[in-house]
Amino acid sequence: METRMPRVLPPATTIAAPLALAFLLLSLLSGPSSAWRPWPSLRHRPNATTVDLTLGNSKKFEGSSEFVKMKYHMGPVLTANITVHIIWYGNWARQQKKIIREFLGSISATGARHPSIAEWWKVVQLYTDQTGANISRTVLLGQEKNDRFYSHGKSLTRLSMQSVIKSAVTASTKPLPIEPRNGLYLVLTSEDVYAQDLCNNVCGYHYFTFPSIVGYTLPYAWVGNSAKLCPGVCAYPFAVPDYMPGLKPLKAPNGDVGVDGMVSVIGHELAEMASNPLANAWYAGQDPSFPVEIADLCEGIYGTGGGGSYTGQMMEDGGGATYNMNGVRRKFLVQWVWNHVVSYCSGPNALDQSV
């Protein structure tokens, strides 16, 4: 339900795969989860093998466990074409919007180089409803609404976030369309806006609107730009926490620490909204008010070897920027999601998996 970013452990910390998963699950159930830090890039390890980059020579996969019980609770999932409507709350630069639009536009795109965002979405598509219909492969960028004048102020609560959505769908000019069945509403707050719990290890969340506030039940997510407030919390590994001054941040693939950090959180929330839009479909655990969803299980895992204190194997482009997936025109760093068919975290850049 919420994207909780990790605290970074000391570089010497290592955790074996089975212990790492147990630690991850306990963290998810008890509070902010622990951290991951990157392995060295293959650029700097020219003789590295696939075995070198897994945990020993075991082929057990990232986050794999027979103890994770991802269950379907009979609620709807998004099997029809999905349309994402964006509310740009606050002050956004044109280039920042372009980065996020191109990420969203890459989810259903064909022709992007492997490993691609579209291949990442194929893991999300594995989830079905009670009829056996899969989540849609089609994710479309819908209409957009700009709220440049901070109509609800620069400090938003979770309830006032719903009022932001109400203002967008009831605006007198160019209101966002109301699509309860296949529309997702994405509230993106600029770097000068504080949203409730931002920087308190929460970088985004999803839920659904209350008819008493908005007039409709609409699945929505909020993700904030943490560039000014807490980049070390929500834009890791492109920024590092203040308590880890010796750890060097990685270079963001699109040159914007805050927005490049947002992209992974947006992916996290979209995957969970598609598979659990009304909090009654796919999740682990017994409490629907605090579900462990398909992206929660893989927080901080971006590649092979991820889990415990490691992000996993990532890549560098010619300019030294770190990424793990290709969009149509750009490169992105996006966390993996849980594959319930084989019970491990999956991503298209895996060195030891077939997605």
N, C-alpha and C positions, 0 to 999 in steps of 0.2 A: 504494500500500500504506500509505503514511504521509501524514498531513496535516502539511505543513511550512508554517508561517506566514512571511510575508515580512518582510525588513528594510525599513524605510521610507526611501525616498530623499529627498534634499532637494527641497522644493517646486518648484524651478526645473527639475527634471529632466524631460525629455520624450524619448520614443523613438518613432520612426515605426513603423507597424504591422508591416512585414516584419522590421525589426530587433528589434522587441519580441518577436516569436515566437522568433526565433533565440536571443535572450538567455534567454527563458523555458526553451527546451529545453535549452540548455547548463547552466542553473542546476539543472534537475531532475536532470540526469545527473551533476552534479559536487558537489551539496550543497544547502544551504538556498537557496531561490529568492529573488529580489529582490522589491521591494515595489510596492505599489499605493496610491495615495491618492485620495480621492474628488474628483470634479469638483463644482463648485457645483451645488446643486439647482436645478431649474427654477423653484422658488419665487422664487429670487433672480435669475432670468434670464427675465423674462416674455416677452421677444421672441425667445427662443431657438427655433431650428428644428431639425428632425431632422438636417439637413445640418450645422448648427453642432455637434451632439453626436456626430457621427461623426468619423473622422479625415479632415479635409478634406471633399471631396465624393465620396470614394470609398465605394462600397457593399460593399467587402470587409469581412468580418466579424471579430469579436474572435477573435484567436488563429488565424485561418484560415491554412492552409498546405498546399501540395501535398507538403511534406516530412514531415508527420506520417503515419506508417503504423500506424494502429490496426488490429490484426489479431485474428482469432479463431483460437484455438489448440485448438479442438475439445473443450474441457472444458465442464462443465455451467454453465448460468446458471439463475436462479430463475424458472422459467416458471409454477410453481404458486403459489397464493395464499401470500404471504409473511407470516410471523408474527414480530414482534419481541418478544423477551423481555428485560426489563430487570433488571439487578442494580444496585441503588442501594447503592454501597459508601461507607460513612461517614455523615456527618451532613448530611441534606438537609431543607430547609424544604418545607412543603406547597406553597407557591406556586412554588418552583423546579421541583418535580415536575410541577406543573400546566402550566407553560410548555412543558416538553419533551413531555409527553403530548399536548398540543394540537397541537404541530408534527407529531408522528407521526400523529395522528388526521386531520390535514389532507391527507395524501398521497393518500388514496383518496376524499376527501370530494367531494361535489358541492355546488354552490351557493355556493362561496366566490367573492368578487369577483375579477375579472381585474385584475392578473396573480396567479395563484394557485399555491400549492404543488402542487396536483394537475396543473396545466399544466406545471410544472417537471418532474415525474416522467414526463411523456409523452416527454421526450427520453431518459430512461433506458430506457423501454419499447421504443425503437427497436432495442435490442440483442437478438439472437436466438441460439438454440442451433443445432446442426447439422441439426435437422429444420425450421428456419425458424420455430419457436415463439418469440414475443416474451416478454420479461420481463413478469411479471404486473403488471397495473395495481392489484391489490389488496394493500395493505400494512396488516396488522392489528396492533393493540397486543395482545400476548399477556399472559402472566402476569408478575408482578413479584416480586422477592425483595429484602428489605432486609437489609443487613449493617451494622447500626448500630454494632456493637462492634468493627469493624476486625479481623475474624477472622484476617487475614494481615498485620496491622500497618499502619502509616501510610507505609511505603515499599515499593513493589511493583516487582519485576522483571517482565520479560516472561514468564518461566516461572511466577512466583507468580501472575500474572494468570490463567493457566490453572487454577491451584489454586483461585482464587476461583470460577471457573465450576464446577469439580468440586464444591465445597462447595454450590453452589446447586442443582445437578441431583441431588445425592445426599443432600440434607438430610432429616432424619427427619420433619420437619413441612413440608408444602406445598413439596415440591421443584419446581423448574422442570421442565416436560415436556422430554423428549428428542426433538428433531425434526431429524434430520440432513439431510433433503431440502429442507425449506422453512422451517426455523426459523433466525432470526438472534439472536445473543446479544449484548446491548449492556451492557458494563460501564462504568458512569459513576462516577467517583471524585470525592468532594467536595473543597472548596477547601483542606482541611487534609491532603490525601493527596498524596504525591509518587510519581509513577510513572516508571519508567525512561525517560529521554530527554525528559520533560516540561520545557519551557522551553528545551531545547536545539534550538529550532526545530521540535520535534515536538509536536503538540497532540492527535493521535489516530492510531490505526492499526487495520488489520484483518488477520486471518489466520484460521487454523483450529486447533482444539485437537488435541493429540496423543493418540491412544488410550492411550499409555503413561502419560499423566497423568490424563486425564479419563475414559478408557474409550470414547470416541467421537470421531469427526471432526465437529466442529461449527463452522460459520463464526461468527466473533465479531469484535467491534470494541471497542476501548477509547477513551473520550474523557474528558479531565479538565477539571475546573473550575479555571481558572487565576486566579481573581479575587484571591487573596492572593499567589500565587507569581510570576506573570508575565503579568498582563493585557495589557501592551503587546505581548507576543509572540503570545498565543493568542486575545485578545479584541479585536484590532484590527478595525475602526476605532473601537470603543467605548472603547478605551484606547490610548495611544500609548507607544512605547518611551522609556526614560529618556534616550536620546541624542538625542531630538527634542523638547526641551521647548517649542519654539515652535509645534508642531503641535497644534491643538485637537482633542480627541476628539469623536466624534459621540455623540449621545444614543441610548441603546439603546431599541428599540421596546417592550420589556416591563419596562424599569426595572431590569434585573439584568445588569450588564456581563458577569459570568462566564458566566451561563446563556445570555444572548443570543449571546455569542461561541461557546458550545458548539453551538448549534443548527446553524450552518453547517458545523461540523466533523462533526456527526452526519449531516447530509445528504450530505456528501462521502463518508463511510465507507459509508453505506447504498447509495449509488449504485454504489460499487465492489464491495461485497459481492454485490449483485444481479447484476452483470455479470461478476464474477471471484471467485466464492466460494472456490474451491480453488486459486487462483493459476495456473490453466491454461486460462482462457477468453479474455476480451478484455483486451489490453494492447498497448502499443507497445514497441519495443525487443526485443533478442535475449535478455535475461537474465531468466528468470522469477523469480529471487530478488530482482531489483530492477526490477520492472515499472513502466512509466509508464501509469497507468490513466485511466479516463474523467474522473475529477475532478481528477487531478493536472495535466492539461493546461490546466485553467481555474482554478487556484488564484489567489485574489485578484481574480477577475473577477466583478462583480456586475451589470453592465449595459452598455449600448451605450458604446463607446469604451474599454472595459476592456482592459488589457494594458500592458506596460511599467511605467510609474509610476502608473497610474490604476486605480481600482476600477471605473470606468465610471459611467454615469448611474444614480443612485438617486433615491429619493423621500423626502419628509418628510411626516409626518402633521401634524395641527393643533397638536400640542404640540411640534413641532420634532424629533421622533424620526425616525431614518433607517431605512428599510426598502426592500425591493424586491419582496416578495411578500406576498400575503394568505393567511392560514389561515382556518379557519372562524370563529374568534372573535378572532384576534390577527394582528398583522403581524410579519413575520420578515425577516431579512437572510440570504439563502442564496446561496452561490456557484453559478455556472453549471456545466454539464457539457458534455463534448465530444459533438457530434453527428457521428457517423461517416458518415452519409449524405451530408452536404454539407461535411464537414471544417472545421467551426468550432465555437466555443463557443456554446451556445444557452441562452436563458432566456425566460420568458414576459413579462418586462418590457422586452424589446428594442424599440427604436424603429425599427429598420431590418431586422428579420427576421420571418419567419413560422415558428413552431415546428412 
